[in-house]
Amino acid sequence: MSRPSRPLPGLTGPGRRARWRRRVLRRVLSASLAAMAVLLVVLQLRPPPEPVTPVLVAARDVPAGTVLAEVDLRVDHVPRDSVQPGALATLTDGVGRRVGAGLARGESLTASRLVPRGALDGLPAGRVALHVVSADPAAVDLLAPGLAARVYPAAGGPALAVRATVLAADPPSGGAASLTDAPPRGVVLSLSAAEADAVLSGHGSLDGPVTVTVVAATG
């Protein structure tokens, strides 16, 4: 009678199962470490998130002439490099203001789209507004709100103001046949108190318009 065959040592039994589990665990651990390494490389190569900044945009289509309410606006965050010059950032910057041109839904609101409340709108503290008449009416055509200007006595002499800002310009008279027939034209200037005093003192009299020479400046 033949004896039953016995399995070779090491091929079956608890020892083989233990080695098999160890190999599986090593492979799983190796795969996990490789995946973590790939993830770290991807994170290192990924560019940092682009900085964003809040801007005020139209929450819906807004017709021209609308006085803006909170329902017309919302704050969005856009890449800093794409922010338009003069873009407004908070609801308080726009609510209650009238738009001069219509806004499309999602369009950013800039200060230039708002109808100014008046010549004094946004005048910084410590500045005064003064209307002066230009000794050269044609020079007013070269001056526009926001431009820097220098002010000289009409008769010539040192500058009376070098850091003036044009707030408004008188419109041209359409009925004048020539420049000699045109009524005096001037501008409203933002001046420091000292500059305003110098302009008024240089004029010599408060009777009648303050006539000076106003020229555009680079800043």
C-alpha positions as CSV (number, residue, x, y, z in Angstrom):
1,M,0.0,0.0,0.0
2,S,1.4,3.4,-1.0
3,R,1.6,6.2,1.5
4,P,-0.3,9.5,0.9
5,S,1.9,12.2,-0.6
6,R,2.9,15.1,1.6
7,P,3.1,18.7,0.3
8,L,6.6,20.0,0.0
9,P,7.8,22.1,2.9
10,G,7.3,25.9,2.3
11,L,4.8,25.6,-0.5
12,T,1.6,25.5,1.6
13,G,0.6,26.2,5.1
14,P,0.8,29.2,7.4
15,G,4.3,30.2,6.4
16,R,3.5,30.6,2.7
17,R,0.4,32.6,3.4
18,A,2.4,34.9,5.7
19,R,5.0,35.5,3.0
20,W,2.3,36.1,0.4
21,R,0.7,38.7,2.7
22,R,4.0,40.4,3.2
23,R,4.6,40.6,-0.6
24,V,1.1,42.1,-1.1
25,L,1.6,44.6,1.7
26,R,5.0,45.6,0.2
27,R,3.5,46.1,-3.2
28,V,0.6,48.2,-1.8
29,L,3.0,50.3,0.2
30,S,5.3,50.8,-2.8
31,A,2.3,51.8,-5.0
32,S,1.1,54.2,-2.3
33,L,4.6,55.8,-1.9
34,A,4.9,56.1,-5.7
35,A,1.4,57.8,-5.9
36,M,2.4,60.2,-3.1
37,A,5.6,61.1,-4.9
38,V,3.7,61.8,-8.1
39,L,1.2,63.9,-6.2
40,L,4.0,65.9,-4.6
41,V,5.6,66.6,-8.0
42,V,2.3,67.7,-9.4
43,L,1.7,70.1,-6.5
44,Q,5.2,71.5,-6.8
45,L,4.8,72.1,-10.6
46,R,1.3,73.6,-10.3
47,P,1.4,77.4,-10.5
48,P,0.2,79.2,-7.4
49,P,-3.4,80.5,-7.5
50,E,-3.7,83.8,-9.3
51,P,-4.4,86.7,-6.9
52,V,-7.9,88.1,-7.2
53,T,-9.5,91.4,-6.1
54,P,-13.1,92.4,-5.5
55,V,-14.9,94.4,-8.1
56,L,-18.4,95.7,-8.4
57,V,-20.4,94.2,-11.3
58,A,-23.9,94.5,-12.6
59,A,-26.2,91.8,-11.2
60,R,-28.5,92.3,-14.1
61,D,-28.9,94.5,-17.2
62,V,-29.1,98.1,-16.1
63,P,-30.5,100.8,-18.5
64,A,-28.7,104.1,-18.9
65,G,-29.9,106.7,-16.4
66,T,-30.7,104.2,-13.7
67,V,-30.1,105.2,-10.1
68,L,-28.3,102.1,-8.8
69,A,-29.8,100.0,-6.0
70,E,-28.4,97.0,-4.2
71,V,-30.4,94.6,-6.4
72,D,-28.6,96.0,-9.4
73,L,-25.1,95.2,-8.1
74,R,-23.0,92.4,-6.7
75,V,-19.4,92.0,-5.7
76,D,-17.3,89.6,-7.8
77,H,-13.7,88.5,-7.5
78,V,-11.6,88.6,-10.7
79,P,-7.8,88.2,-11.4
80,R,-6.0,91.3,-10.3
81,D,-4.3,91.8,-13.7
82,S,-7.7,92.0,-15.4
83,V,-9.2,94.8,-13.2
84,Q,-10.2,97.8,-15.3
85,P,-8.8,101.2,-14.3
86,G,-11.2,103.0,-11.9
87,A,-13.2,99.8,-11.1
88,L,-15.3,100.1,-7.9
89,A,-15.1,97.5,-5.2
90,T,-17.9,97.8,-2.7
91,L,-21.7,98.3,-2.8
92,T,-21.4,101.6,-1.1
93,D,-19.3,102.9,-4.1
94,G,-22.3,102.4,-6.4
95,V,-25.6,102.3,-4.6
96,G,-27.4,105.6,-5.0
97,R,-25.4,106.7,-8.0
98,R,-26.8,107.2,-11.5
99,V,-25.1,105.5,-14.5
100,G,-24.6,107.5,-17.6
101,A,-24.5,104.5,-19.9
102,G,-26.2,101.1,-19.6
103,L,-24.5,98.1,-18.0
104,A,-24.8,94.5,-19.2
105,R,-25.1,91.7,-16.6
106,G,-21.7,90.8,-15.2
107,E,-20.1,94.0,-16.5
108,S,-17.8,95.8,-14.0
109,L,-18.7,99.2,-12.8
110,T,-16.1,101.9,-13.1
111,A,-16.1,105.5,-11.8
112,S,-16.3,106.8,-15.4
113,R,-19.7,105.1,-15.9
114,L,-21.2,107.1,-13.1
115,V,-22.8,110.5,-13.5
116,P,-20.9,113.0,-11.3
117,R,-22.9,114.4,-8.5
118,G,-21.3,117.8,-9.2
119,A,-18.0,119.5,-9.5
120,L,-17.2,118.9,-5.9
121,D,-17.9,115.2,-6.2
122,G,-14.9,113.3,-4.6
123,L,-13.0,116.5,-3.7
124,P,-10.3,115.5,-1.2
125,A,-10.2,117.0,2.2
126,G,-8.2,120.2,2.4
127,R,-8.9,121.2,-1.2
128,V,-11.2,124.0,-2.4
129,A,-13.0,124.5,-5.7
130,L,-12.6,127.8,-7.5
131,H,-14.0,128.9,-10.8
132,V,-11.5,131.0,-12.9
133,V,-11.8,132.5,-16.3
134,S,-9.2,131.7,-18.8
135,A,-7.4,134.7,-20.4
136,D,-7.2,132.5,-23.6
137,P,-10.7,131.0,-24.2
138,A,-9.3,128.5,-26.7
139,A,-7.1,127.1,-24.0
140,V,-10.2,125.7,-22.3
141,D,-10.6,123.2,-25.1
142,L,-7.3,121.7,-24.0
143,L,-8.5,121.2,-20.4
144,A,-10.8,118.4,-19.3
145,P,-11.9,117.1,-15.9
146,G,-9.1,115.1,-14.2
147,L,-6.2,116.9,-15.9
148,A,-3.5,118.6,-13.9
149,A,-3.0,122.4,-14.6
150,R,-0.8,125.3,-13.7
151,V,-2.2,128.7,-13.0
152,Y,-0.4,132.0,-13.9
153,P,-1.4,135.7,-13.6
154,A,-3.2,136.9,-16.7
155,A,-0.5,139.7,-17.0
156,G,2.3,137.2,-16.7
157,G,4.6,136.2,-13.8
158,P,5.4,133.2,-11.6
159,A,2.9,130.4,-11.3
160,L,0.2,131.0,-8.7
161,A,-0.6,127.3,-8.5
162,V,1.2,124.3,-9.8
163,R,-0.8,121.4,-8.4
164,A,-4.3,122.4,-9.6
165,T,-6.7,119.7,-10.9
166,V,-9.5,120.5,-13.4
167,L,-12.9,119.6,-12.0
168,A,-15.1,121.0,-14.8
169,A,-14.7,123.1,-18.0
170,D,-17.2,125.6,-19.3
171,P,-18.8,124.5,-22.5
172,P,-18.2,126.4,-25.7
173,S,-20.7,129.0,-26.9
174,G,-22.3,127.8,-30.1
175,G,-23.7,131.3,-31.1
176,A,-20.4,133.2,-31.2
177,A,-19.2,134.1,-34.7
178,S,-15.5,134.3,-33.7
179,L,-13.3,133.9,-30.6
180,T,-13.5,137.7,-30.0
181,D,-17.3,137.5,-29.8
182,A,-17.3,134.4,-27.5
183,P,-18.2,135.0,-23.9
184,P,-15.5,134.3,-21.3
185,R,-14.9,130.7,-20.6
186,G,-13.2,129.1,-17.7
187,V,-12.7,126.1,-15.6
188,V,-13.4,124.9,-12.0
189,L,-10.2,124.0,-10.3
190,S,-9.4,122.0,-7.3
191,L,-6.7,123.9,-5.3
192,S,-5.2,123.8,-1.9
193,A,-6.2,126.6,0.4
194,A,-2.8,128.3,-0.1
195,E,-3.1,128.1,-3.9
196,A,-6.6,129.5,-3.9
197,D,-5.4,132.4,-1.7
198,A,-2.5,133.0,-4.1
199,V,-4.8,133.0,-7.1
200,L,-7.3,135.4,-5.5
201,S,-4.5,137.7,-4.2
202,G,-2.8,137.7,-7.6
203,H,-6.1,138.7,-9.2
204,G,-6.1,141.8,-7.1
205,S,-9.9,142.2,-6.8
206,L,-12.9,140.1,-6.0
207,D,-15.1,142.2,-8.3
208,G,-15.9,140.3,-11.5
209,P,-14.5,137.0,-12.7
210,V,-11.0,135.8,-11.6
211,T,-9.1,135.9,-14.9
212,V,-5.9,133.9,-15.1
213,T,-3.9,131.9,-17.5
214,V,-4.5,128.2,-17.1
215,V,-2.3,125.6,-18.9
216,A,-2.4,121.9,-18.9
217,A,0.4,120.2,-17.0
218,T,1.8,116.7,-16.7
219,G,1.2,116.4,-13.0
